[in-house]
């Protein structure tokens, strides 16, 4: 998971890109991305600051466990991701692009190009699967 300072660094990158944008549409896109990463940083900071005040799930022995919470969150994220992929081809291109850009930025900052390639291959493979299933019904 990202830390607040990593989200803030990403927001700062988009702030810098706004200064060199070639047209108003690019400026607006970079502003939107900068705001998104700033909000994510604020949320992560709030979670870190208020961790002790948050209700945590209990494990079998009655104690809270960071591992149990992480496994639950991973399950929720997998379900959300699967639901998103099932609807991917119905999403507007602009939203697809934003989601792709955000997903590519979720990994380690130095590995974003690798992650973006993996996400692109996954989406392409899924799209081919949709097309081939549709062709099989004809």
Secondary structure, 3 states (H helix, E strand, C coil): CCCHHHHHHHHHHHHHHHHCCCCHHHHHHHHHHHHHHHHHHHHHHHHHHCHHHCCCCECCCCCECHHHHHHHHHHHHHHHHHHHHHHHHHCCHHHHHHHHHHHHCCCCHHHHHHHHHHHHHHHHHHHHHHHHHHHHHC
